[in-house]
C-alpha cells in the first residue's frame, strides 16, 4: 500500500515503516476511550463527546 502524506505545512513526508504503523495502531487500540471518542466525532455526536469524562 502506498501512502501520500503531508505535514502541517503541506510538505510531503516519507511513508512510515510497517513497525511504526503497527506501534501507532497498537497504542491507539489500547485506549478504548480514544477510539470511542473518535467514533462519536465521526458520527457527528458532539453532545455525547461534550458529555464524556475526558480531560481537556
mmCIF file of the C-alpha atoms, coordinates in Angstrom:
data_MODEL
# 
_entry.id   MODEL 
# 
loop_
_atom_site.group_PDB 
_atom_site.id 
_atom_site.type_symbol 
_atom_site.label_atom_id 
_atom_site.label_alt_id 
_atom_site.label_comp_id 
_atom_site.label_asym_id 
_atom_site.label_entity_id 
_atom_site.label_seq_id 
_atom_site.pdbx_PDB_ins_code 
_atom_site.Cartn_x 
_atom_site.Cartn_y 
_atom_site.Cartn_z 
_atom_site.occupancy 
_atom_site.B_iso_or_equiv 
_atom_site.pdbx_formal_charge 
_atom_site.auth_seq_id 
_atom_site.auth_comp_id 
_atom_site.auth_asym_id 
_atom_site.auth_atom_id 
_atom_site.pdbx_PDB_model_num 
ATOM 1  C CA . UNK A 1 1  ? 0.000   0.000  0.000  1.00 0.00 ? 1  UNK A CA 1 
ATOM 2  C CA . UNK A 1 2  ? 1.333   3.415  -0.865 1.00 0.00 ? 2  UNK A CA 1 
ATOM 3  C CA . UNK A 1 3  ? 0.583   6.463  1.232  1.00 0.00 ? 3  UNK A CA 1 
ATOM 4  C CA . UNK A 1 4  ? 0.769   10.097 0.262  1.00 0.00 ? 4  UNK A CA 1 
ATOM 5  C CA . UNK A 1 5  ? 1.210   12.022 3.468  1.00 0.00 ? 5  UNK A CA 1 
ATOM 6  C CA . UNK A 1 6  ? 1.771   15.686 4.121  1.00 0.00 ? 6  UNK A CA 1 
ATOM 7  C CA . UNK A 1 7  ? 2.846   17.603 7.183  1.00 0.00 ? 7  UNK A CA 1 
ATOM 8  C CA . UNK A 1 8  ? 1.080   20.666 8.583  1.00 0.00 ? 8  UNK A CA 1 
ATOM 9  C CA . UNK A 1 9  ? 2.781   22.898 6.002  1.00 0.00 ? 9  UNK A CA 1 
ATOM 10 C CA . UNK A 1 10 ? 1.782   20.725 3.048  1.00 0.00 ? 10 UNK A CA 1 
ATOM 11 C CA . UNK A 1 11 ? 5.231   19.220 2.501  1.00 0.00 ? 11 UNK A CA 1 
ATOM 12 C CA . UNK A 1 12 ? 5.260   15.527 1.576  1.00 0.00 ? 12 UNK A CA 1 
ATOM 13 C CA . UNK A 1 13 ? 6.703   13.164 4.159  1.00 0.00 ? 13 UNK A CA 1 
ATOM 14 C CA . UNK A 1 14 ? 8.067   9.629  3.831  1.00 0.00 ? 14 UNK A CA 1 
ATOM 15 C CA . UNK A 1 15 ? 5.776   6.647  4.190  1.00 0.00 ? 15 UNK A CA 1 
ATOM 16 C CA . UNK A 1 16 ? 6.086   5.179  7.698  1.00 0.00 ? 16 UNK A CA 1 
ATOM 17 C CA . UNK A 1 17 ? 7.583   1.723  8.025  1.00 0.00 ? 17 UNK A CA 1 
ATOM 18 C CA . UNK A 1 18 ? 5.374   -1.223 8.969  1.00 0.00 ? 18 UNK A CA 1 
ATOM 19 C CA . UNK A 1 19 ? 6.765   -1.330 12.518 1.00 0.00 ? 19 UNK A CA 1 
ATOM 20 C CA . UNK A 1 20 ? 5.912   2.350  13.075 1.00 0.00 ? 20 UNK A CA 1 
ATOM 21 C CA . UNK A 1 21 ? 2.373   1.845  11.773 1.00 0.00 ? 21 UNK A CA 1 
ATOM 22 C CA . UNK A 1 22 ? 1.960   -1.233 13.991 1.00 0.00 ? 22 UNK A CA 1 
ATOM 23 C CA . UNK A 1 23 ? 3.195   0.677  17.069 1.00 0.00 ? 23 UNK A CA 1 
ATOM 24 C CA . UNK A 1 24 ? 0.809   3.563  16.431 1.00 0.00 ? 24 UNK A CA 1 
ATOM 25 C CA . UNK A 1 25 ? -2.165  1.280  15.864 1.00 0.00 ? 25 UNK A CA 1 
ATOM 26 C CA . UNK A 1 26 ? -1.320  -0.802 18.932 1.00 0.00 ? 26 UNK A CA 1 
ATOM 27 C CA . UNK A 1 27 ? -1.113  2.304  21.102 1.00 0.00 ? 27 UNK A CA 1 
ATOM 28 C CA . UNK A 1 28 ? -4.478  3.525  19.840 1.00 0.00 ? 28 UNK A CA 1 
ATOM 29 C CA . UNK A 1 29 ? -6.147  0.133  20.229 1.00 0.00 ? 29 UNK A CA 1 
ATOM 30 C CA . UNK A 1 30 ? -5.018  0.044  23.876 1.00 0.00 ? 30 UNK A CA 1 
ATOM 31 C CA . UNK A 1 31 ? -7.019  3.205  24.503 1.00 0.00 ? 31 UNK A CA 1 
ATOM 32 C CA . UNK A 1 32 ? -10.619 2.182  24.017 1.00 0.00 ? 32 UNK A CA 1 
ATOM 33 C CA . UNK A 1 33 ? -11.860 5.560  25.216 1.00 0.00 ? 33 UNK A CA 1 
ATOM 34 C CA . UNK A 1 34 ? -9.908  7.385  22.494 1.00 0.00 ? 34 UNK A CA 1 
ATOM 35 C CA . UNK A 1 35 ? -11.366 5.110  19.848 1.00 0.00 ? 35 UNK A CA 1 
ATOM 36 C CA . UNK A 1 36 ? -14.858 5.602  21.262 1.00 0.00 ? 36 UNK A CA 1 
ATOM 37 C CA . UNK A 1 37 ? -14.421 9.381  21.150 1.00 0.00 ? 37 UNK A CA 1 
ATOM 38 C CA . UNK A 1 38 ? -13.195 9.232  17.539 1.00 0.00 ? 38 UNK A CA 1 
ATOM 39 C CA . UNK A 1 39 ? -16.248 7.138  16.676 1.00 0.00 ? 39 UNK A CA 1 
ATOM 40 C CA . UNK A 1 40 ? -18.527 9.736  18.240 1.00 0.00 ? 40 UNK A CA 1 
ATOM 41 C CA . UNK A 1 41 ? -16.774 12.519 16.329 1.00 0.00 ? 41 UNK A CA 1 
ATOM 42 C CA . UNK A 1 42 ? -17.059 10.652 13.044 1.00 0.00 ? 42 UNK A CA 1 
ATOM 43 C CA . UNK A 1 43 ? -20.764 10.132 13.710 1.00 0.00 ? 43 UNK A CA 1 
ATOM 44 C CA . UNK A 1 44 ? -21.109 13.847 14.481 1.00 0.00 ? 44 UNK A CA 1 
ATOM 45 C CA . UNK A 1 45 ? -22.410 13.183 18.001 1.00 0.00 ? 45 UNK A CA 1 
ATOM 46 C CA . UNK A 1 46 ? -20.918 16.312 19.563 1.00 0.00 ? 46 UNK A CA 1 
ATOM 47 C CA . UNK A 1 47 ? -23.335 16.213 22.501 1.00 0.00 ? 47 UNK A CA 1 
ATOM 48 C CA . UNK A 1 48 ? -22.025 12.787 23.550 1.00 0.00 ? 48 UNK A CA 1 
ATOM 49 C CA . UNK A 1 49 ? -18.414 13.973 23.144 1.00 0.00 ? 49 UNK A CA 1 
ATOM 50 C CA . UNK A 1 50 ? -19.054 17.004 25.339 1.00 0.00 ? 50 UNK A CA 1 
ATOM 51 C CA . UNK A 1 51 ? -20.701 14.789 27.972 1.00 0.00 ? 51 UNK A CA 1 
ATOM 52 C CA . UNK A 1 52 ? -17.764 12.360 28.025 1.00 0.00 ? 52 UNK A CA 1 
ATOM 53 C CA . UNK A 1 53 ? -15.459 12.477 31.064 1.00 0.00 ? 53 UNK A CA 1 
ATOM 54 C CA . UNK A 1 54 ? -12.219 13.250 29.254 1.00 0.00 ? 54 UNK A CA 1 
ATOM 55 C CA . UNK A 1 55 ? -9.573  15.817 30.069 1.00 0.00 ? 55 UNK A CA 1 
ATOM 56 C CA . UNK A 1 56 ? -9.491  18.992 28.045 1.00 0.00 ? 56 UNK A CA 1 
# 
